[in-house]
């Protein structure tokens, strides 16, 4: 199975890892050049 994950934060990367371990072909797309650069952005306040 091929899976596309949008977002390279904690949840996206963790989900990608578990799916890859389960045998899926995983692609992660993030708007930043590196992962986890805006990990807490939506949780502040």
Helices and strands as residue ranges (DSSP letters): E 2-6, H 10-21, E 25-29, G 41-43
